[in-house]
Amino acid sequence: MIVECVSLERKIMVYSRPMMEGDKYCQNCGTILVMREDQGSLRPVCPNCGRVVYYDPKVAATVVVEQDGKVLMVRRLIQPGLGLWSLPGGYVDRGEIVEHAAAREVMEETGLIVDITGLIGLFSEDGHPVVVAAFDSVNTNGEVMAGPEVSELGYFSLEELPPLAFPRDVEILKKWHVLRNGGGL
């Protein structure tokens, strides 16, 4: 929901997100939280102690692994996107270096050991809590095998991708292709 506010004689847009299910009460003092304006946005705030709840994004890392002009995709055994395909990747743990998380996820899902060679880009969607860091890589070792969250692995050309769990994977692959080859699909 977008709420219009007037601040310093000019109109600004403030994004109002509903409180998350677990945030009805203040973690400091137990008082019921209320929605208040804080730094240009409506946020859950404790009227008793002043604690403000900030909803930070979750970071995921995904990796493009290329072989013979095709990219490695994994068929998901978990939600979201159960049974659909995606680039190998997953969530970054708090305190983990993002590039290490990317390489770890490739190893866990595919058995391959990769060197991360560069950032393709950061990808986010309005209203979606996940920010995806996409990386290019070079396969250095390992034996291809489906990990516990994957039912199948396959290499696909950019023109013949399987049904995807995440539409943003197409955006990632387009940008990867441009960075790698200097041209569009």
N, C-alpha and C positions, 0 to 999 in steps of 0.2 A: 504494500500500500504506500502511496506517495502522499505526503501531507505538505501543504504549502504553508510557509511561515514568513512573517515579515521581520526582518532583522536589520537594524541600522538603516532604515528607510529604503531597503531594497528587498525584493522577493527572492528567497532561496528555496530550493527543494530539499526536504528532509525525508530520508527514508525511514519509515516506521516498520520495524520487524516485531512481530508478536514475541512475547516472552517464551522461552523454551520451557518444555514441560517441567523440568527439574528446577527451574528458577522462579518459583512462586514465593520463596522465603529467602531472606538474607542469610548468607552463609556465616556472617559475623555475629549477628544478634538474633536471628529468627523472626524478625519483623516481616510482614507481608510487603513485597516489593510493589512499587507503582511505576508507571511509565512517565518519564519527565524528559525535557529537553536537556541534553548535555553535549556541548561542543558541536552544535549544529545537527544533532540527530536525537530522535527519541530512543531512550534506553531504559531498561529496568534500573531503578534507583531505590535504595533503602531510605525511607523518610526519617528513620530514627538515627542511623549512624552515618548516612551519606555514601555508603558503598555503591559504586556504579558497576553494573555487569556489562562487560564488553564481549561480544561474540566474535572471536577471532576465527579466521578461515583455517581449514585443514589443508595441509600441503600433501600432494601426491607427486610421485616422480614416474615418468614413463620413458621408454628408451626405444629408439629405432635401431634395429639390428638388421643389416643388409647383407645379402649373399647372392651373388650372381644376378644383380639387378632386381631382386625381390626382397620384400621385407617380412620379417618374422612376426607372426600373429599367434595369439594363444586363444583357445576356446575356453571360456570361463565355466568353472564348476560352482561358482558362488554368485550371489546377488551383489550388486546390481548387474544385470545383463547375463544371467544364467543361460548358458547354451549359445551365447553370441560370442563374437570375436573381438579382441582388442590388442593393442600393443602391450607388450609385457610391462608391468609396473604395479605400483601400489603406494600405500601411505608411508610418509616419512615419520619416523619416531621422533619425539621431542628430544632435542639435543643432538640428533644425528646429522651428519653432513649430507646435504641433499644428493650430491653426486654418489656418495657411498650407498645411500638408500636405493638409488636408481640401479646401480650395479648389483646390489644385494637382491633386489626384486627380480632382476633378470635371472640370476643364479637360482633363486627359489622356484621360479616358474618354468624355467627352460633347461636348467643344468649347465648353461653356458657361462663362461667367465668373460666379461667384457671390460674394455677400457673405455671410460667416458671421454669422448674427444671434443665435445663442445655443447653449448646450450643452443637448442633450436628456438626456444622461446617459452614464455609464461602464458598460460591460457586460463581464462576465467569467464564465468557467465554471470549475468545479473541475477541475483536471487539464489545463486547456488553456492554452498559453503566451501567447495573444494577449488583450490588453485593448483593447476597442473604445471609442473616443470618438466619440459620435454627435452631429451638429450639425444645426441648422435653418439655412436659408439663404433668400436672395432672389436670383433670377436677374437679373443686371444687363446682360448682353450675351452675345455669342457666337452661333455657329451650330451647331445640333444636328448632331453627326456622331459616329459610332462611332470610338473610338480603337483603337490596335493590340491591346489586350487584351480588346476587346469586339466581338461579332459583330452586335449589334442593340441598339437603344434603344427604350423604350416607356414611355408614361404609363399607369398602372393605378390603378383605384379600390382602396381598402383592402379592399373586399368581394370583389374579383376579382383577387387577386395571382397571378402566374404561379408555376410550380414554383421554389422558392427554394434557393439554394446554402447559405445560412446561416439556420437557424431563428431565430437571435437577431434577424434583421431584422424579424420579426413583433413581437417585444418592443419594438424601437426604434420601430416605427411606431405601436404602441399608445400608448407614452409620448408620442411626438410629437403624436398626435391629442389626447390629454388636455391637454397643455401648450398647444396651439394653440386648442382648442375647449372645454376645460373639461368634457369628457365622454368616455365610453367608445365603443367601436366599435358 
